[in-house]
Amino acid sequence: MSASLFSLDGKTAFVTGGNRGLGLGMALGLARAGADVAIACRDLDKAADAVRAVEETGVRATAVACDVTSPASIAEAVSRTRSVLGPIGILVNNSGTSCRFRPEETPDDEWDRVIDTNLKGPFMVAKAIYPHMKELGGGKVINIASMNSIFGGPNDTAYAPSKGGIVQLSKVLAIAWAGDNIQVNSLYPGWHYTDMTRSYLKTFPDQEAAIEARTPAGRWGEPEDLAGPAVFLASAASDFVTGASLIVDGGYSIN
Ligand code: NDP
């Protein structure tokens, strides 16, 4: 297989939540493969280090203010990215949030916040970027799912439905946009160290060793573990892969 199959030279990627955690791990992977990267997040101050790290790989980077729950904010971020880096050919729908309540205790506004961020947001961002991909003659959408796309849990009342839903959204977009040469896939991270999981471990410290013990690879993931899978799904190497699910969990879900 030629190395050029994985080249992203000349492409522009838009990574929501690219300022830290898994989003930054994937942004750096795409940059190392040659893509220019827009880091889309709410707090631009928090994005400065990420932009510097992406630029150090030799590509162009920009930070754009983007709240994925706001159509106006998405439109502004997509338009700014286009004017700085050109039309967007790769979208990583990574922004996410969580809350942990049993169903009978889940406040309605927490349900809305999680579903709006994790499910409606990716839908609205994909819709806003679709014209760019159509104009380019093709594109790649990578939707970030979760182990909670497969498993439930008594406290995953809003999070699990949001992550189950994004897998179905990937399938719908994959079918609808196949004729435009746009491939849409779901990437399921297992347990990786980020701000989100560090906050979980504060409440459930014994889970750190339990998760490690269940994971055949014998360790938690790091954000850079998602770089290669993201490059695969963003590159010509995956041109006949669409509507698929790629699990990156060190074997956790098969054990
Ligand atoms: P973090 O909490 O570390 O990062 C979340 C990211 O989402 C931040 O960059 C944040 O940026 C951004 N974000 C949150 N809300 C919004 C919003 N309304 N608009 C724009 N950006 C937003 O989480 P992770 O890196 O761990 O998670 C990234 C994704 O991976 C999420 O979708 C998560 O559900 C998923 N995931 C993570 C796993 C893990 O083990 N870590 C496992 C499975 C899935 P800012 O607040 O600055 O705007």
py3Dmol code that shows the C-alpha trace and the ligand (Angstrom):
import py3Dmol

protein = """\
ATOM      1  CA  MET A   1       0.000   0.000   0.000  1.00  0.00           C
ATOM      2  CA  SER A   2       1.426   3.366  -1.003  1.00  0.00           C
ATOM      3  CA  ALA A   3       2.097   5.932   1.735  1.00  0.00           C
ATOM      4  CA  SER A   4       0.314   8.514  -0.435  1.00  0.00           C
ATOM      5  CA  LEU A   5      -2.969   6.687   0.213  1.00  0.00           C
ATOM      6  CA  PHE A   6      -2.851   8.281   3.670  1.00  0.00           C
ATOM      7  CA  SER A   7      -1.666  11.715   2.582  1.00  0.00           C
ATOM      8  CA  LEU A   8      -3.898  14.650   3.509  1.00  0.00           C
ATOM      9  CA  ASP A   9      -1.766  17.259   1.726  1.00  0.00           C
ATOM     10  CA  GLY A  10      -3.865  20.166   0.493  1.00  0.00           C
ATOM     11  CA  LYS A  11      -6.914  19.226   2.604  1.00  0.00           C
ATOM     12  CA  THR A  12      -8.589  21.367   5.256  1.00  0.00           C
ATOM     13  CA  ALA A  13      -9.887  19.685   8.403  1.00  0.00           C
ATOM     14  CA  PHE A  14     -12.391  21.138  10.878  1.00  0.00           C
ATOM     15  CA  VAL A  15     -12.070  19.502  14.300  1.00  0.00           C
ATOM     16  CA  THR A  16     -14.697  20.428  16.873  1.00  0.00           C
ATOM     17  CA  GLY A  17     -13.314  20.346  20.410  1.00  0.00           C
ATOM     18  CA  GLY A  18      -9.842  20.234  18.883  1.00  0.00           C
ATOM     19  CA  ASN A  19      -8.285  22.335  21.631  1.00  0.00           C
ATOM     20  CA  ARG A  20      -7.684  19.433  24.041  1.00  0.00           C
ATOM     21  CA  GLY A  21      -8.264  15.755  24.769  1.00  0.00           C
ATOM     22  CA  LEU A  22      -9.135  13.369  21.983  1.00  0.00           C
ATOM     23  CA  GLY A  23      -9.879  16.219  19.550  1.00  0.00           C
ATOM     24  CA  LEU A  24      -6.326  17.521  19.864  1.00  0.00           C
ATOM     25  CA  GLY A  25      -4.915  14.001  19.466  1.00  0.00           C
ATOM     26  CA  MET A  26      -6.808  13.615  16.183  1.00  0.00           C
ATOM     27  CA  ALA A  27      -6.019  17.175  15.015  1.00  0.00           C
ATOM     28  CA  LEU A  28      -2.304  16.470  15.420  1.00  0.00           C
ATOM     29  CA  GLY A  29      -2.630  13.178  13.526  1.00  0.00           C
ATOM     30  CA  LEU A  30      -4.390  14.879  10.606  1.00  0.00           C
ATOM     31  CA  ALA A  31      -1.766  17.661  10.612  1.00  0.00           C
ATOM     32  CA  ARG A  32       1.116  15.171  10.543  1.00  0.00           C
ATOM     33  CA  ALA A  33      -0.545  13.599   7.479  1.00  0.00           C
ATOM     34  CA  GLY A  34      -0.526  17.042   5.806  1.00  0.00           C
ATOM     35  CA  ALA A  35      -3.945  18.612   6.496  1.00  0.00           C
ATOM     36  CA  ASP A  36      -4.397  22.237   7.501  1.00  0.00           C
ATOM     37  CA  VAL A  37      -6.533  22.291  10.646  1.00  0.00           C
ATOM     38  CA  ALA A  38      -9.203  24.550  12.107  1.00  0.00           C
ATOM     39  CA  ILE A  39      -9.543  24.062  15.856  1.00  0.00           C
ATOM     40  CA  ALA A  40     -13.219  24.798  16.620  1.00  0.00           C
ATOM     41  CA  CYS A  41     -14.144  25.316  20.266  1.00  0.00           C
ATOM     42  CA  ARG A  42     -15.889  27.775  22.552  1.00  0.00           C
ATOM     43  CA  ASP A  43     -12.887  29.219  24.353  1.00  0.00           C
ATOM     44  CA  LEU A  44     -10.291  30.584  21.928  1.00  0.00           C
ATOM     45  CA  ASP A  45      -7.802  31.255  24.747  1.00  0.00           C
ATOM     46  CA  LYS A  46      -7.729  27.529  25.441  1.00  0.00           C
ATOM     47  CA  ALA A  47      -7.013  26.886  21.737  1.00  0.00           C
ATOM     48  CA  ALA A  48      -3.756  28.866  21.437  1.00  0.00           C
ATOM     49  CA  ASP A  49      -1.501  25.988  22.561  1.00  0.00           C
ATOM     50  CA  ALA A  50      -3.318  23.574  20.248  1.00  0.00           C
ATOM     51  CA  VAL A  51      -2.848  25.901  17.258  1.00  0.00           C
ATOM     52  CA  ARG A  52       0.866  26.197  18.073  1.00  0.00           C
ATOM     53  CA  ALA A  53       1.233  22.408  18.362  1.00  0.00           C
ATOM     54  CA  VAL A  54      -0.507  21.855  15.011  1.00  0.00           C
ATOM     55  CA  GLU A  55       1.599  24.549  13.312  1.00  0.00           C
ATOM     56  CA  GLU A  56       4.782  22.907  14.612  1.00  0.00           C
ATOM     57  CA  THR A  57       4.020  19.940  12.338  1.00  0.00           C
ATOM     58  CA  GLY A  58       4.478  22.283   9.341  1.00  0.00           C
ATOM     59  CA  VAL A  59       0.856  22.854   8.297  1.00  0.00           C
ATOM     60  CA  ARG A  60      -1.416  25.872   8.719  1.00  0.00           C
ATOM     61  CA  ALA A  61      -3.788  26.080  11.682  1.00  0.00           C
ATOM     62  CA  THR A  62      -6.384  28.486  12.978  1.00  0.00           C
ATOM     63  CA  ALA A  63      -8.677  28.632  15.988  1.00  0.00           C
ATOM     64  CA  VAL A  64     -12.318  29.476  15.367  1.00  0.00           C
ATOM     65  CA  ALA A  65     -14.878  30.217  18.057  1.00  0.00           C
ATOM     66  CA  CYS A  66     -17.636  27.633  17.707  1.00  0.00           C
ATOM     67  CA  ASP A  67     -20.415  26.566  20.049  1.00  0.00           C
ATOM     68  CA  VAL A  68     -21.863  23.464  18.385  1.00  0.00           C
ATOM     69  CA  THR A  69     -25.241  24.089  20.031  1.00  0.00           C
ATOM     70  CA  SER A  70     -25.639  27.383  18.130  1.00  0.00           C
ATOM     71  CA  PRO A  71     -26.371  27.420  14.375  1.00  0.00           C
ATOM     72  CA  ALA A  72     -25.184  31.049  14.124  1.00  0.00           C
ATOM     73  CA  SER A  73     -21.888  30.235  15.838  1.00  0.00           C
ATOM     74  CA  ILE A  74     -21.369  27.198  13.562  1.00  0.00           C
ATOM     75  CA  ALA A  75     -22.068  29.278  10.429  1.00  0.00           C
ATOM     76  CA  GLU A  76     -19.567  31.940  11.518  1.00  0.00           C
ATOM     77  CA  ALA A  77     -16.875  29.344  12.349  1.00  0.00           C
ATOM     78  CA  VAL A  78     -17.308  27.505   9.043  1.00  0.00           C
ATOM     79  CA  SER A  79     -17.190  30.754   7.088  1.00  0.00           C
ATOM     80  CA  ARG A  80     -14.057  31.953   8.944  1.00  0.00           C
ATOM     81  CA  THR A  81     -12.338  28.635   8.307  1.00  0.00           C
ATOM     82  CA  ARG A  82     -13.104  28.886   4.622  1.00  0.00           C
ATOM     83  CA  SER A  83     -11.649  32.375   4.383  1.00  0.00           C
ATOM     84  CA  VAL A  84      -8.433  31.402   6.229  1.00  0.00           C
ATOM     85  CA  LEU A  85      -7.822  27.787   5.124  1.00  0.00           C
ATOM     86  CA  GLY A  86     -10.180  27.181   2.183  1.00  0.00           C
ATOM     87  CA  PRO A  87     -13.159  24.847   1.807  1.00  0.00           C
ATOM     88  CA  ILE A  88     -13.437  22.069   4.376  1.00  0.00           C
ATOM     89  CA  GLY A  89     -12.967  18.493   3.137  1.00  0.00           C
ATOM     90  CA  ILE A  90     -12.600  16.717   6.488  1.00  0.00           C
ATOM     91  CA  LEU A  91     -14.934  17.113   9.466  1.00  0.00           C
ATOM     92  CA  VAL A  92     -14.232  15.535  12.850  1.00  0.00           C
ATOM     93  CA  ASN A  93     -17.352  15.864  14.999  1.00  0.00           C
ATOM     94  CA  ASN A  94     -15.590  15.395  18.329  1.00  0.00           C
ATOM     95  CA  SER A  95     -17.033  18.010  20.742  1.00  0.00           C
ATOM     96  CA  GLY A  96     -18.778  16.301  23.585  1.00  0.00           C
ATOM     97  CA  THR A  97     -20.038  16.574  27.103  1.00  0.00           C
ATOM     98  CA  SER A  98     -21.598  14.260  29.653  1.00  0.00           C
ATOM     99  CA  CYS A  99     -23.659  14.125  32.800  1.00  0.00           C
ATOM    100  CA  ARG A 100     -24.224  11.259  35.165  1.00  0.00           C
ATOM    101  CA  PHE A 101     -27.701  10.801  36.658  1.00  0.00           C
ATOM    102  CA  ARG A 102     -30.089   7.908  37.003  1.00  0.00           C
ATOM    103  CA  PRO A 103     -33.104   8.328  34.642  1.00  0.00           C
ATOM    104  CA  GLU A 104     -35.511   9.341  37.396  1.00  0.00           C
ATOM    105  CA  GLU A 105     -33.060  11.990  38.603  1.00  0.00           C
ATOM    106  CA  THR A 106     -31.955  13.437  35.255  1.00  0.00           C
ATOM    107  CA  PRO A 107     -32.932  17.123  35.024  1.00  0.00           C
ATOM    108  CA  ASP A 108     -34.592  17.958  31.694  1.00  0.00           C
ATOM    109  CA  ASP A 109     -32.114  20.736  31.006  1.00  0.00           C
ATOM    110  CA  GLU A 110     -29.158  18.360  31.498  1.00  0.00           C
ATOM    111  CA  TRP A 111     -30.737  15.949  29.006  1.00  0.00           C
ATOM    112  CA  ASP A 112     -31.078  18.835  26.529  1.00  0.00           C
ATOM    113  CA  ARG A 113     -27.503  20.052  27.093  1.00  0.00           C
ATOM    114  CA  VAL A 114     -25.989  16.612  26.428  1.00  0.00           C
ATOM    115  CA  ILE A 115     -28.195  15.750  23.443  1.00  0.00           C
ATOM    116  CA  ASP A 116     -27.731  19.232  21.935  1.00  0.00           C
ATOM    117  CA  THR A 117     -23.941  19.031  22.235  1.00  0.00           C
ATOM    118  CA  ASN A 118     -23.344  15.375  21.348  1.00  0.00           C
ATOM    119  CA  LEU A 119     -26.064  14.693  18.759  1.00  0.00           C
ATOM    120  CA  LYS A 120     -27.774  17.802  17.402  1.00  0.00           C
ATOM    121  CA  GLY A 121     -24.448  19.676  17.260  1.00  0.00           C
ATOM    122  CA  PRO A 122     -22.716  17.127  14.977  1.00  0.00           C
ATOM    123  CA  PHE A 123     -25.805  17.100  12.746  1.00  0.00           C
ATOM    124  CA  MET A 124     -25.783  20.904  12.441  1.00  0.00           C
ATOM    125  CA  VAL A 125     -22.027  21.093  11.830  1.00  0.00           C
ATOM    126  CA  ALA A 126     -22.201  18.397   9.135  1.00  0.00           C
ATOM    127  CA  LYS A 127     -25.108  20.207   7.483  1.00  0.00           C
ATOM    128  CA  ALA A 128     -23.148  23.488   7.466  1.00  0.00           C
ATOM    129  CA  ILE A 129     -20.047  21.870   5.937  1.00  0.00           C
ATOM    130  CA  TYR A 130     -21.833  19.714   3.352  1.00  0.00           C
ATOM    131  CA  PRO A 131     -21.769  22.475   0.660  1.00  0.00           C
ATOM    132  CA  HIS A 132     -17.954  22.656   0.977  1.00  0.00           C
ATOM    133  CA  MET A 133     -17.610  18.918   0.415  1.00  0.00           C
ATOM    134  CA  LYS A 134     -20.004  18.979  -2.500  1.00  0.00           C
ATOM    135  CA  GLU A 135     -18.017  21.792  -4.076  1.00  0.00           C
ATOM    136  CA  LEU A 136     -14.765  19.855  -3.525  1.00  0.00           C
ATOM    137  CA  GLY A 137     -16.203  16.749  -5.177  1.00  0.00           C
ATOM    138  CA  GLY A 138     -16.057  14.695  -1.973  1.00  0.00           C
ATOM    139  CA  GLY A 139     -15.279  14.687   1.710  1.00  0.00           C
ATOM    140  CA  LYS A 140     -14.896  12.748   4.939  1.00  0.00           C
ATOM    141  CA  VAL A 141     -16.983  13.009   8.090  1.00  0.00           C
ATOM    142  CA  ILE A 142     -15.751  11.289  11.262  1.00  0.00           C
ATOM    143  CA  ASN A 143     -18.305  11.208  14.070  1.00  0.00           C
ATOM    144  CA  ILE A 144     -16.980  10.432  17.536  1.00  0.00           C
ATOM    145  CA  ALA A 145     -19.105   7.760  19.201  1.00  0.00           C
ATOM    146  CA  SER A 146     -18.301   5.925  22.470  1.00  0.00           C
ATOM    147  CA  MET A 147     -18.413   2.622  24.306  1.00  0.00           C
ATOM    148  CA  ASN A 148     -21.830   4.016  25.315  1.00  0.00           C
ATOM    149  CA  SER A 149     -22.883   3.605  21.671  1.00  0.00           C
ATOM    150  CA  ILE A 150     -22.775  -0.121  22.487  1.00  0.00           C
ATOM    151  CA  PHE A 151     -23.365  -0.339  26.245  1.00  0.00           C
ATOM    152  CA  GLY A 152     -25.917   1.297  28.520  1.00  0.00           C
ATOM    153  CA  GLY A 153     -25.462   2.110  32.197  1.00  0.00           C
ATOM    154  CA  PRO A 154     -27.766   3.272  34.988  1.00  0.00           C
ATOM    155  CA  ASN A 155     -26.239   6.766  35.039  1.00  0.00           C
ATOM    156  CA  ASP A 156     -25.764   7.204  31.265  1.00  0.00           C
ATOM    157  CA  THR A 157     -29.338   8.441  30.733  1.00  0.00           C
ATOM    158  CA  ALA A 158     -28.518  11.272  28.311  1.00  0.00           C
ATOM    159  CA  TYR A 159     -24.982  10.327  27.247  1.00  0.00           C
ATOM    160  CA  ALA A 160     -25.703   6.809  25.942  1.00  0.00           C
ATOM    161  CA  PRO A 161     -28.676   7.885  23.776  1.00  0.00           C
ATOM    162  CA  SER A 162     -26.593  10.754  22.375  1.00  0.00           C
ATOM    163  CA  LYS A 163     -23.791   8.348  21.464  1.00  0.00           C
ATOM    164  CA  GLY A 164     -26.142   5.690  20.122  1.00  0.00           C
ATOM    165  CA  GLY A 165     -27.829   8.368  18.045  1.00  0.00           C
ATOM    166  CA  ILE A 166     -24.631   9.631  16.473  1.00  0.00           C
ATOM    167  CA  VAL A 167     -23.950   6.173  15.040  1.00  0.00           C
ATOM    168  CA  GLN A 168     -27.363   6.200  13.377  1.00  0.00           C
ATOM    169  CA  LEU A 169     -26.717   9.754  12.175  1.00  0.00           C
ATOM    170  CA  SER A 170     -23.499   8.510  10.540  1.00  0.00           C
ATOM    171  CA  LYS A 171     -25.450   5.834   8.670  1.00  0.00           C
ATOM    172  CA  VAL A 172     -28.065   8.307   7.441  1.00  0.00           C
ATOM    173  CA  LEU A 173     -25.447  10.799   6.232  1.00  0.00           C
ATOM    174  CA  ALA A 174     -23.390   7.991   4.688  1.00  0.00           C
ATOM    175  CA  ILE A 175     -26.324   6.837   2.577  1.00  0.00           C
ATOM    176  CA  ALA A 176     -27.624  10.317   1.735  1.00  0.00           C
ATOM    177  CA  TRP A 177     -24.253  11.726   0.701  1.00  0.00           C
ATOM    178  CA  ALA A 178     -22.650   8.655  -0.923  1.00  0.00           C
ATOM    179  CA  GLY A 179     -23.558  10.047  -4.338  1.00  0.00           C
ATOM    180  CA  ASP A 180     -21.527  13.159  -3.499  1.00  0.00           C
ATOM    181  CA  ASN A 181     -18.453  11.007  -2.756  1.00  0.00           C
ATOM    182  CA  ILE A 182     -18.677  11.846   0.954  1.00  0.00           C
ATOM    183  CA  GLN A 183     -17.818   9.023   3.359  1.00  0.00           C
ATOM    184  CA  VAL A 184     -19.230   9.199   6.889  1.00  0.00           C
ATOM    185  CA  ASN A 185     -18.009   6.880   9.633  1.00  0.00           C
ATOM    186  CA  SER A 186     -18.176   6.505  13.408  1.00  0.00           C
ATOM    187  CA  LEU A 187     -15.073   6.195  15.557  1.00  0.00           C
ATOM    188  CA  TYR A 188     -15.690   4.596  18.969  1.00  0.00           C
ATOM    189  CA  PRO A 189     -12.986   5.453  21.511  1.00  0.00           C
ATOM    190  CA  GLY A 190     -12.640   3.177  24.485  1.00  0.00           C
ATOM    191  CA  TRP A 191     -11.347   4.562  27.769  1.00  0.00           C
ATOM    192  CA  HIS A 192      -8.759   7.297  27.145  1.00  0.00           C
ATOM    193  CA  TYR A 193      -7.182   9.743  29.613  1.00  0.00           C
ATOM    194  CA  THR A 194      -8.665  13.237  29.082  1.00  0.00           C
ATOM    195  CA  ASP A 195     -10.302  15.939  31.230  1.00  0.00           C
ATOM    196  CA  MET A 196     -13.634  14.106  30.791  1.00  0.00           C
ATOM    197  CA  THR A 197     -12.415  10.768  32.134  1.00  0.00           C
ATOM    198  CA  ARG A 198     -10.177  12.326  34.814  1.00  0.00           C
ATOM    199  CA  SER A 199     -13.289  13.966  36.235  1.00  0.00           C
ATOM    200  CA  TYR A 200     -15.091  10.578  36.101  1.00  0.00           C
ATOM    201  CA  LEU A 201     -12.194   8.951  37.971  1.00  0.00           C
ATOM    202  CA  LYS A 202     -12.452  11.547  40.738  1.00  0.00           C
ATOM    203  CA  THR A 203     -15.914  10.126  41.521  1.00  0.00           C
ATOM    204  CA  PHE A 204     -15.099   6.468  40.747  1.00  0.00           C
ATOM    205  CA  PRO A 205     -11.357   6.052  41.497  1.00  0.00           C
ATOM    206  CA  ASP A 206     -11.521   2.233  41.630  1.00  0.00           C
ATOM    207  CA  GLN A 207     -12.585   2.182  37.972  1.00  0.00           C
ATOM    208  CA  GLU A 208      -9.089   3.080  36.784  1.00  0.00           C
ATOM    209  CA  ALA A 209      -7.615  -0.313  37.678  1.00  0.00           C
ATOM    210  CA  ALA A 210     -10.838  -2.168  36.787  1.00  0.00           C
ATOM    211  CA  ILE A 211     -10.880  -0.729  33.254  1.00  0.00           C
ATOM    212  CA  GLU A 212      -7.186  -1.414  32.794  1.00  0.00           C
ATOM    213  CA  ALA A 213      -7.697  -5.025  33.912  1.00  0.00           C
ATOM    214  CA  ARG A 214     -10.564  -5.568  31.459  1.00  0.00           C
ATOM    215  CA  THR A 215      -8.612  -4.044  28.538  1.00  0.00           C
ATOM    216  CA  PRO A 216      -6.594  -6.758  26.722  1.00  0.00           C
ATOM    217  CA  ALA A 217      -4.004  -4.146  25.677  1.00  0.00           C
ATOM    218  CA  GLY A 218      -3.378  -3.698  29.415  1.00  0.00           C
ATOM    219  CA  ARG A 219      -3.629   0.073  29.543  1.00  0.00           C
ATOM    220  CA  TRP A 220      -5.860   3.115  29.104  1.00  0.00           C
ATOM    221  CA  GLY A 221      -5.712   4.941  25.781  1.00  0.00           C
ATOM    222  CA  GLU A 222      -4.000   8.285  25.229  1.00  0.00           C
ATOM    223  CA  PRO A 223      -5.324  10.945  22.807  1.00  0.00           C
ATOM    224  CA  GLU A 224      -2.579  10.079  20.283  1.00  0.00           C
ATOM    225  CA  ASP A 225      -4.001   6.543  20.000  1.00  0.00           C
ATOM    226  CA  LEU A 226      -6.795   8.048  17.890  1.00  0.00           C
ATOM    227  CA  ALA A 227      -4.450   9.814  15.451  1.00  0.00           C
ATOM    228  CA  GLY A 228      -3.904   6.854  13.097  1.00  0.00           C
ATOM    229  CA  PRO A 229      -7.568   5.763  12.972  1.00  0.00           C
ATOM    230  CA  ALA A 230      -8.586   9.378  12.252  1.00  0.00           C
ATOM    231  CA  VAL A 231      -6.049   9.635   9.415  1.00  0.00           C
ATOM    232  CA  PHE A 232      -7.352   6.373   7.933  1.00  0.00           C
ATOM    233  CA  LEU A 233     -10.960   7.603   7.978  1.00  0.00           C
ATOM    234  CA  ALA A 234      -9.925  11.030   6.603  1.00  0.00           C
ATOM    235  CA  SER A 235      -7.800   9.689   3.753  1.00  0.00           C
ATOM    236  CA  ALA A 236      -8.214   7.977   0.393  1.00  0.00           C
ATOM    237  CA  ALA A 237      -7.319   4.716   2.185  1.00  0.00           C
ATOM    238  CA  SER A 238     -10.950   4.558   3.375  1.00  0.00           C
ATOM    239  CA  ASP A 239     -12.714   5.621   0.162  1.00  0.00           C
ATOM    240  CA  PHE A 240     -14.879   2.438   0.108  1.00  0.00           C
ATOM    241  CA  VAL A 241     -15.581   2.568   3.860  1.00  0.00           C
ATOM    242  CA  THR A 242     -18.791   4.380   4.745  1.00  0.00           C
ATOM    243  CA  GLY A 243     -21.401   4.102   7.473  1.00  0.00           C
ATOM    244  CA  ALA A 244     -18.943   1.901   9.345  1.00  0.00           C
ATOM    245  CA  SER A 245     -17.921   1.752  12.986  1.00  0.00           C
ATOM    246  CA  LEU A 246     -14.265   1.660  13.968  1.00  0.00           C
ATOM    247  CA  ILE A 247     -13.666   0.695  17.594  1.00  0.00           C
ATOM    248  CA  VAL A 248     -10.418   1.954  19.159  1.00  0.00           C
ATOM    249  CA  ASP A 249     -10.421   0.530  22.671  1.00  0.00           C
ATOM    250  CA  GLY A 250      -7.464  -1.804  23.142  1.00  0.00           C
ATOM    251  CA  GLY A 251      -9.967  -4.696  23.044  1.00  0.00           C
ATOM    252  CA  TYR A 252     -12.140  -3.522  25.988  1.00  0.00           C
ATOM    253  CA  SER A 253     -15.438  -4.169  24.200  1.00  0.00           C
ATOM    254  CA  ILE A 254     -14.610  -7.744  23.204  1.00  0.00           C
ATOM    255  CA  ASN A 255     -13.560  -8.847  26.673  1.00  0.00           C
TER     256      ASN A 255
END
"""
ligand_1 = """\
48
NDP
P -12.915 16.684 26.987
O -13.895 16.997 28.063
O -11.478 16.602 27.337
O -13.081 17.702 25.783
C -14.345 18.042 25.304
C -14.168 18.946 24.109
O -15.455 19.298 23.602
C -13.441 20.226 24.470
O -12.541 20.528 23.449
C -14.577 21.249 24.515
O -14.097 22.517 24.137
C -15.523 20.709 23.463
N -16.905 21.151 23.657
C -17.755 20.835 24.661
N -18.930 21.453 24.483
C -18.825 22.159 23.330
C -19.709 23.014 22.604
N -20.958 23.273 23.023
N -19.270 23.580 21.459
C -18.011 23.329 21.017
N -17.125 22.542 21.646
C -17.538 21.970 22.804
O -13.430 15.321 26.345
P -12.704 14.147 25.538
O -11.557 14.646 24.786
O -12.560 13.017 26.457
O -13.903 13.767 24.552
C -13.939 14.097 23.187
C -15.041 13.273 22.552
O -14.748 11.893 22.695
C -16.415 13.498 23.172
O -17.402 13.442 22.167
C -16.549 12.301 24.109
O -17.893 11.994 24.367
C -15.845 11.239 23.296
N -15.349 10.092 24.060
C -14.336 10.227 24.977
C -13.841 9.102 25.609
C -12.696 9.154 26.566
O -12.321 8.112 27.105
N -12.100 10.292 26.832
C -14.403 7.760 25.365
C -15.451 7.751 24.387
C -15.900 8.874 23.766
P -14.465 23.878 24.922
O -15.086 23.505 26.230
O -13.178 24.573 25.097
O -15.407 24.548 24.001
"""
view = py3Dmol.view(width=600, height=400)
view.addModel(protein, "pdb")
view.setStyle({"model": 0}, {"cartoon": {"style": "trace"}})
view.addModel(ligand_1, "xyz")
view.setStyle({"model": 1}, {"stick": {}})
view.zoomTo()
view.show()
